[in-house]
């Protein structure tokens, strides 16, 4: 049987692990190139505290990400959602992969594929 102190310690460890996980996926709005977990900027420290407070209030990870996105914009997240505005970002590695592995044997086919790909993006954007 676990003591009350052990239970409290486990709760603190769970909150800390969730907070670190979320913090690794959130970009520092001041630094831009670091996650808030790695940054020592004032805003990063405040955001880490906000995340811990939200976790302790019972919010899910998804709700916390949504709050951060609503407050700071989609660029605060390292993995933006897939929609028509970000389709080019998500699909461009696929296009490069297809071209690199020779699915287009010659230049004219590569140009056709590239043209088709960007036309597709424009139509659905």
C-alpha positions in Angstrom: 0.0 0.0 0.0 1.4 3.3 -1.0 1.6 6.3 1.3 0.0 9.6 0.7 3.5 11.1 0.0 4.2 8.5 -2.7 0.9 9.3 -4.4 1.7 13.0 -4.3 5.2 12.4 -5.7 3.7 10.4 -8.5 1.2 13.1 -9.4 4.0 15.7 -9.4 6.1 13.5 -11.7 3.2 13.0 -14.1 2.5 16.7 -14.3 6.2 17.4 -14.8 6.5 14.8 -17.5 3.4 16.1 -19.4 4.6 19.7 -19.0 8.1 18.8 -20.4 6.5 16.9 -23.3 4.3 19.8 -24.3 7.1 22.3 -23.8 9.3 20.5 -26.2 6.6 20.9 -28.9 6.1 24.7 -28.4 8.4 27.2 -30.0 9.7 30.1 -28.0 8.0 33.2 -29.3 11.1 35.3 -28.4 13.9 33.0 -29.6 12.1 31.3 -32.5 14.7 28.6 -32.8 14.3 27.0 -29.4 11.5 25.2 -27.7 10.2 26.8 -24.5 11.7 23.8 -22.7 15.2 24.8 -23.8 14.8 28.6 -23.7 15.5 30.8 -20.7 13.6 33.8 -22.2 11.1 35.4 -19.8 8.2 34.4 -22.1 9.3 30.8 -22.2 9.4 30.6 -18.4 5.9 32.1 -18.2 4.6 29.7 -20.8 6.1 26.7 -18.9 4.3 27.9 -15.8 1.1 28.4 -17.7 1.3 24.8 -19.1 1.9 23.4 -15.6 -1.1 25.4 -14.3 -3.3 24.2 -17.1 -2.3 20.6 -16.4 -3.0 20.9 -12.7 -6.4 22.4 -13.5 -7.3 19.2 -15.4 -6.9 20.3 -19.0 -5.9 17.7 -21.6 -2.8 18.1 -23.8 -5.0 18.8 -26.8 -6.8 21.6 -24.9 -3.5 23.2 -23.9 -2.1 23.1 -27.4 -5.4 24.7 -28.6 -5.1 27.5 -26.0 -1.5 28.2 -27.0 -2.4 28.2 -30.7 -5.4 30.5 -30.1 -3.2 32.9 -28.0 0.0 32.9 -30.0 -0.9 31.6 -33.5 -0.2 28.3 -35.2 3.5 29.1 -35.6 4.0 28.6 -31.9 3.6 24.8 -32.4 6.5 22.9 -34.0 4.0 20.6 -35.8 1.4 22.7 -37.5 -1.9 21.0 -38.3 -2.5 19.7 -41.9 -4.9 21.9 -43.8 -5.0 23.5 -47.2 -2.7 26.4 -46.1 0.0 24.0 -44.8 -0.4 21.3 -47.5 2.6 22.5 -49.4 4.7 22.3 -46.3 3.6 18.8 -45.5 3.6 17.4 -49.1 6.8 18.9 -50.4 9.0 16.2 -48.9 6.8 13.6 -50.6 7.3 15.3 -54.0 11.1 15.4 -53.4 11.1 11.7 -52.4 9.2 10.7 -55.5 11.5 12.7 -57.7 14.7 11.4 -56.0 13.6 7.8 -56.4 13.1 8.1 -60.1 9.4 7.8 -60.4 9.9 10.5 -63.0 12.4 9.0 -65.5 13.1 12.2 -67.5 13.0 15.9 -67.1 9.7 16.4 -69.0 7.9 13.9 -66.7 9.4 15.7 -63.6 8.2 19.0 -64.9 4.7 17.5 -65.5 4.6 16.0 -62.0 5.7 19.3 -60.5 3.2 21.3 -62.5 0.4 18.9 -61.6 1.4 19.0 -57.9 1.3 22.8 -57.7 -1.9 23.0 -59.7 -3.5 20.5 -57.3 -2.4 22.7 -54.4 -3.8 25.8 -56.0 -7.2 24.2 -56.7 -7.7 22.9 -53.2 -6.2 25.9 -51.4 
